[in-house]
């Protein structure tokens, strides 16, 4: 009995080339770290809001439980589970939301810093009108003080640029 390559299993048949089957070669698979980074970044705010909601619910249920009991001994479980547990959930949720916001701001700040560095390098390069010669001179070799529209630039501020 002969084996047909179109119906054989590429994992068990030694005669089949794994490169011929799309998606079975390890190089064809996407990087798992990209998926997990996306999953963490997209679910972190959601988990934070869920924990904030659960914490607020615990606090409200604990308050109503304490308010309905006259004996202090019966109020303690409501204070512990509702108050302390709720505050813990609120703190963890706020931490998740706050760190995600800081991470987003840090990413934006990093992009701005890269753009400023690019702009700084462009401004420090001076190209002559002659296309055959290109010279680079630092900005500090230019005149130190100029006067524009009544505003006076100090030579110290221009020299530090």
C-alpha positions as CSV (number, residue, x, y, z in Angstrom):
1,X,0.0,0.0,0.0
2,X,1.4,3.4,-1.0
3,X,1.1,6.5,1.0
4,X,-0.4,9.6,-0.6
5,X,1.4,12.8,0.4
6,X,-1.8,14.8,0.2
7,X,-3.5,12.8,2.9
8,X,-0.6,11.9,5.1
9,X,0.2,13.5,8.3
10,X,3.4,15.7,8.0
11,X,4.3,15.0,11.7
12,X,4.3,11.2,11.4
13,X,5.4,10.6,7.7
14,X,9.2,10.8,7.3
15,X,8.9,11.3,3.6
16,X,7.0,14.6,3.7
17,X,8.8,18.0,3.7
18,X,7.5,20.2,6.6
19,X,8.3,23.3,4.6
20,X,5.6,22.4,2.0
21,X,2.8,22.7,4.6
22,X,1.9,26.3,5.4
23,X,1.9,27.1,9.1
24,X,3.7,24.0,10.4
25,X,7.2,25.2,10.2
26,X,8.4,26.9,13.4
27,X,9.7,29.9,11.4
28,X,6.1,30.6,10.1
29,X,4.7,31.1,13.6
30,X,4.5,34.7,15.0
31,X,6.6,35.6,18.0
32,X,4.8,34.6,21.2
33,X,6.3,37.6,23.2
34,X,4.4,40.0,20.9
35,X,1.1,38.3,21.7
36,X,1.7,38.3,25.4
37,X,2.8,41.9,25.4
38,X,-0.3,42.9,23.6
39,X,-2.5,40.8,26.0
40,X,-0.9,42.4,29.0
41,X,-1.2,45.9,27.7
42,X,-4.7,45.5,26.5
43,X,-6.1,43.7,29.5
44,X,-4.3,45.7,32.3
45,X,-6.7,48.7,32.2
46,X,-9.7,46.3,32.1
47,X,-8.5,44.3,35.1
48,X,-7.8,47.6,36.9
49,X,-11.4,48.8,36.3
50,X,-12.9,45.5,37.3
51,X,-10.9,45.5,40.6
52,X,-12.0,49.0,41.3
53,X,-15.6,48.0,40.8
54,X,-15.3,44.9,42.9
55,X,-13.5,46.9,45.7
56,X,-16.3,49.5,45.7
57,X,-18.9,46.8,45.8
58,X,-17.1,45.1,48.8
59,X,-17.0,48.4,50.6
60,X,-20.7,49.1,50.0
61,X,-21.7,45.6,51.1
62,X,-19.5,45.8,54.1
63,X,-21.0,49.2,55.1
64,X,-24.5,47.9,54.8
65,X,-23.6,44.7,56.8
66,X,-22.0,46.8,59.6
67,X,-25.0,49.2,59.7
68,X,-27.5,46.4,60.2
69,X,-25.6,44.8,63.2
70,X,-25.8,46.2,66.7
71,X,-23.1,44.0,68.3
72,X,-19.5,44.9,67.6
73,X,-18.5,41.2,67.5
74,X,-20.9,40.7,64.5
75,X,-19.6,43.9,62.7
76,X,-15.9,42.8,62.6
77,X,-16.3,40.2,59.8
78,X,-18.0,42.9,57.6
79,X,-15.3,45.4,58.4
80,X,-12.5,42.9,57.6
81,X,-14.0,41.5,54.4
82,X,-15.8,44.6,53.2
83,X,-13.6,47.4,54.4
84,X,-10.1,46.0,54.3
85,X,-10.7,43.6,51.3
86,X,-12.5,46.4,49.4
87,X,-9.7,48.9,50.0
88,X,-7.1,46.3,49.0
89,X,-9.0,45.7,45.7
90,X,-9.4,49.4,45.1
91,X,-5.6,50.0,45.7
92,X,-4.6,47.2,43.4
93,X,-7.0,48.4,40.7
94,X,-5.8,52.0,41.0
95,X,-2.2,50.8,40.8
96,X,-2.9,48.9,37.6
97,X,-4.6,51.9,36.0
98,X,-2.0,54.4,37.2
99,X,1.0,52.4,36.0
100,X,-0.6,51.9,32.6
101,X,-1.2,55.6,32.3
102,X,2.4,56.3,33.3
103,X,3.6,53.7,30.8
104,X,1.7,55.4,28.0
105,X,3.1,58.8,29.0
106,X,6.6,57.4,29.1
107,X,6.2,56.0,25.6
108,X,5.0,59.4,24.3
109,X,7.9,61.2,26.1
110,X,10.4,58.8,24.6
111,X,9.0,59.5,21.1
112,X,9.2,63.3,21.8
113,X,12.8,62.9,23.0
114,X,13.7,61.0,19.8
115,X,12.1,63.7,17.6
116,X,14.0,66.5,19.6
117,X,17.3,64.6,19.1
118,X,16.6,64.3,15.3
119,X,15.7,68.0,15.1
120,X,18.8,68.9,17.1
121,X,21.1,66.9,14.8
122,X,19.4,68.6,11.7
123,X,19.8,72.1,13.2
124,X,23.5,71.5,13.9
125,X,24.2,70.5,10.3
126,X,24.8,73.4,7.9
127,X,24.9,72.5,4.2
128,X,26.7,74.9,1.9
129,X,25.0,76.2,-1.3
130,X,27.7,74.4,-3.3
131,X,26.6,70.8,-3.7
132,X,30.1,69.5,-3.9
133,X,31.1,70.6,-0.3
134,X,29.1,70.0,2.8
135,X,30.3,71.3,6.1
136,X,29.0,70.7,9.6
137,X,29.5,73.5,12.1
138,X,28.2,73.7,15.7
139,X,25.5,76.2,16.5
140,X,27.8,78.1,18.9
141,X,29.9,79.5,16.0
142,X,27.1,81.7,14.9
143,X,26.6,85.2,16.3
144,X,26.0,85.1,20.0
145,X,23.4,87.8,20.3
146,X,20.7,89.0,18.0
147,X,17.9,91.5,18.4
148,X,14.4,90.7,17.1
149,X,11.2,92.7,17.6
150,X,12.4,94.4,20.8
151,X,13.3,91.1,22.5
152,X,17.0,90.7,23.3
153,X,18.6,87.3,23.4
154,X,21.4,86.9,25.9
155,X,24.7,85.6,24.7
156,X,24.8,83.1,27.5
157,X,21.4,81.5,26.4
158,X,22.5,81.3,22.8
159,X,25.9,79.8,23.7
160,X,24.3,77.0,25.8
161,X,22.0,76.0,22.9
